[in-house]
Amino acid sequence: MKKMFDVMKKRTVSAFTLVEMLIVLLIISFLMLLFVPNLTKQKVAVQDKGNAAVVKVVESQLELYELKNGKSGSVAELVADDYISQDQADIYNGTKK
């Protein structure tokens, strides 16, 4: 009888149980609930910082245009003279997010 028990003991494969797998999935789900909303907030913050940088670039280009031409220019003139792109002008004017 003891030999048969030893043989059966050797045949068992150590693996994860269903409860252990469920616990791991629960922990992963909880971590996802914590991190995903934070990532979306960070995306908005990065977008805002990028738009602020574009505003500074356009203002710098306006000053450069004024120094070069001796008159103050508009955003449309900057686009026409290739100082800034149309996308930058849209962000500066607030028509593009």
GUMAR-676766 format. One line per 3 residues: for each residue x, y, z of N, C-alpha, C, CB. Coordinates in pm, whole numbers, plus 50000, padded with zeros to 5 digits. Each point is the difference from the previous one (the first is absolute). Glycine has a CB too. Example, Ala and Ser with C-alpha at 12.3 -4.5 7.8 and 13.67 -1.06 7.14 Angstrom:
<recs>
51319,49431,50780,49911,50119,50000,50090,50120,50000,49811,49883,50125 | 50154,50222,49803,50082,50119,50006,49923,50109,50073,50118,49937,49785;
</recs>
This chain:
<recs>
50082,49881,50000,49918,50119,50000,50086,50126,50000,49821,49874,50120 | 50286,50121,49955,50088,50116,50008,50066,50026,49866,50040,49954,50242 | 49996,49938,49685,50060,50017,49869,49903,50067,49902,50142,49798,50042;
49734,50164,49964,49900,50059,49911,49980,50150,50031,49887,49774,49982 | 50115,50261,50144,49986,50141,50039,50120,50081,49952,49865,49931,50201 | 50256,50011,49809,50120,50068,49953,49997,50019,49849,50126,49902,50192;
49825,49999,49737,49990,50011,49854,49901,50109,49963,50058,49756,49975 | 49829,50251,50089,49900,50102,49970,50051,50139,50036,49819,49832,50039 | 50260,50175,50065,50056,50127,50042,50095,50054,49893,49978,49932,50241;
50097,49980,49697,50095,50039,49897,49929,50042,49872,50168,49845,50099 | 49716,50100,49875,49928,50030,49877,49930,50136,50004,49969,49756,49970 | 50009,50299,50144,49930,50127,50007,50089,50111,49945,49868,49920,50199;
50072,50167,49728,50071,50111,49939,49967,50125,50081,49994,49893,49768 | 50110,50180,50266,49973,50123,50074,49961,50108,49900,50164,49936,50184 | 49724,50125,49838,49949,50104,49911,49920,50099,50084,49991,49840,49802;
49970,50267,50133,49918,50099,50068,49858,49948,50014,50144,50186,49911 | 49797,49844,50199,49860,49963,50018,49913,50111,49945,50055,49861,50205 | 49820,50111,49781,49906,50099,49949,49991,50120,50094,49872,49818,49885;
50132,50158,50243,49993,50109,50098,50121,50092,49987,49869,49851,50156 | 50248,50089,49827,50120,50083,49984,49993,50084,49873,50132,49827,50125 | 49820,50115,49769,49985,50076,49875,49901,50114,50016,50055,49793,49870;
49835,50182,50199,49900,50105,50022,50057,50113,50085,49818,49828,49981 | 50262,50139,50118,50061,50102,50084,50095,50087,49918,49980,49849,50201 | 50100,50089,49713,50091,50076,49914,49922,50090,49906,50168,49814,50014;
49726,50136,49927,49917,50082,49912,49934,50115,50075,49960,49800,49858 | 50000,50175,50265,49941,50106,50082,50102,50110,50029,49844,49831,50102 | 50277,50131,49928,50105,50099,50027,50032,50081,49875,50095,49851,50177;
49914,50082,49710,50027,50071,49873,49885,50094,49967,50136,49805,49918 | 49742,50153,50102,49884,50086,49973,50001,50122,50090,49868,49800,49929 | 50165,50181,50195,50006,50111,50094,50108,50101,49959,49919,49848,50184;
50196,50103,49775,50107,50090,49955,49960,50075,49873,50168,49845,50102 | 49761,50088,49809,49952,50068,49879,49901,50111,50034,50034,49788,49870 | 49880,50186,50227,49905,50103,50043,50071,50121,50058,49831,49821,50045;
50283,50159,50015,50076,50111,50056,50076,50078,49894,50020,49871,50210 | 50038,50061,49693,50092,50065,49907,49935,50056,49875,50169,49849,50086 | 49729,50091,49862,49941,50046,49874,49941,50141,50011,49950,49762,49944;
49973,50272,50159,49952,50139,50009,50115,50100,50015,49790,49914,50103 | 50315,50048,49964,50114,50089,50016,50069,50025,49865,50032,49916,50235 | 49973,49983,49680,50061,50018,49869,49920,50096,49913,50093,49770,50017;
49775,50225,49991,49919,50092,49921,50017,50143,50048,49836,49818,49956 | 50180,50200,50175,50025,50134,50052,50135,50052,49952,49861,49948,50202 | 50236,49965,49792,50133,50040,49954,49997,50039,49852,50104,49847,50170;
49813,50086,49752,49989,50033,49858,49949,50142,49982,49958,49758,49947 | 49944,50280,50133,49945,50136,49993,50106,50101,50044,49768,49911,50044 | 50307,50058,50059,50104,50091,50048,50109,50020,49895,49953,49927,50235;
50085,49965,49698,50102,50010,49895,49947,50084,49884,50095,49776,50067 | 49780,50204,49897,49940,50078,49892,49998,50149,50034,49860,49801,49936 | 50105,50232,50188,49998,50140,50042,50139,50062,49996,49803,49950,50145;
50297,49975,49899,50137,50052,49996,50048,50018,49856,50047,49888,50219 | 49914,50022,49694,50036,50013,49859,49936,50123,49937,50023,49753,49986 | 49851,50271,50046,49933,50119,49948,50063,50128,50054,49788,49869,49981;
50253,50131,50146,50067,50117,50057,50133,50025,49929,49890,49956,50222 | 50180,49938,49742,50127,50015,49927,49976,50059,49861,50095,49806,50128 | 49798,50151,49806,49968,50053,49868,49968,50149,50009,49915,49775,49928;
50015,50265,50176,49967,50142,50018,50129,50081,50016,49780,49940,50108 | 50315,50009,49968,50128,50070,50017,50076,50009,49867,50011,49921,50238 | 49985,49973,49683,50067,50001,49870,49938,50105,49909,50056,49756,50025;
49813,50249,49970,49932,50097,49913,50031,50142,50047,49816,49833,49953 | 50183,50191,50177,50033,50133,50049,50145,50038,49967,49833,49970,50185 | 50256,49935,49823,50140,50026,49962,50010,50030,49851,50079,49849,50185;
49846,50079,49735,50003,50025,49856,49938,50136,49966,49987,49752,49960 | 49913,50290,50117,49943,50134,49981,50105,50108,50028,49772,49913,50063 | 50305,50069,50042,50107,50095,50032,50107,49999,49891,49955,49969,50246;
50082,49913,49706,50100,49989,49894,49950,50068,49873,50083,49786,50100 | 49792,50194,49868,49941,50063,49881,50004,50152,50013,49851,49799,49966 | 50117,50251,50154,50001,50144,50023,50141,50056,49988,49800,49978,50149;
50299,49952,49904,50138,50047,49991,50051,49997,49855,50041,49918,50233 | 49921,49980,49693,50048,49987,49863,49932,50098,49905,50047,49760,50046 | 49823,50261,49970,49924,50082,49904,49972,50141,50050,49899,49791,49918;
50126,50238,50206,49977,50134,50052,49854,50031,50028,50199,50069,49876 | 49714,49836,50116,49858,50020,50029,49949,49875,50069,49969,50155,49801 | 49926,49863,50277,49942,49883,50067,49914,49923,49900,50002,50119,50224;
50005,49750,49787,49927,49916,49906,49889,49925,50070,50205,49978,49861 | 49712,49963,50059,49892,49916,50053,50037,49854,49984,49828,50177,49944 | 50091,49739,50115,50024,49856,49990,49986,49955,49854,49917,49966,50237;
49990,50092,49690,49981,49964,49859,50124,50035,49918,49753,50036,50025 | 50310,50078,50007,50122,50037,49929,50115,49905,50033,49925,50240,50001 | 50080,49714,50123,50104,49904,50037,49984,49870,49924,50012,50104,50227;
49865,49852,49756,49975,49876,49924,50036,50022,49854,49816,49934,50160 | 50146,50181,49785,50028,50028,49859,50150,50008,49973,49783,50123,49986 | 50293,49930,50110,50145,50014,49981,50078,49880,50054,49971,50246,50014;
49961,49646,50020,50059,49875,50047,50081,50015,50130,50009,49928,49763 | 49947,50161,50323,50060,50008,50132,49944,49890,50091,50033,50249,49972 | 49840,49722,50011,49933,49895,50078,49912,49919,49906,50004,50141,50212;
49956,49741,49834,49911,49916,49919,49854,50035,50031,50172,49814,49996 | 49740,50135,49921,49857,50025,50022,49952,49933,50128,49966,50016,49752 | 50089,49867,50280,49963,49931,50125,50038,50086,50121,50032,49776,49888;
50087,50284,50108,50041,50086,50110,49908,50122,50011,50237,49923,49971 | 49723,50132,49916,49908,50114,50001,49865,49962,50058,50118,50094,49800 | 49835,49786,50165,49871,49954,50053,50006,49982,50152,49953,49887,49781;
50156,50056,50267,50016,49982,50145,50009,50136,50069,50116,49779,49963 | 49957,50314,49978,50015,50133,50059,49865,50073,50006,50235,50011,49913 | 49686,49974,49982,49869,50066,49997,49895,49926,50081,50058,50086,49775;
49973,49794,50270,49906,49923,50081,49898,49924,49919,50032,50167,50176 | 49990,49820,49694,49903,49928,49918,50034,49853,49987,49959,50208,49876 | 50160,49752,50172,50038,49859,49995,50047,49958,50137,50063,50017,49756;
49893,49867,50288,50039,49951,50133,50101,49891,49988,49778,50059,50091;
</recs>
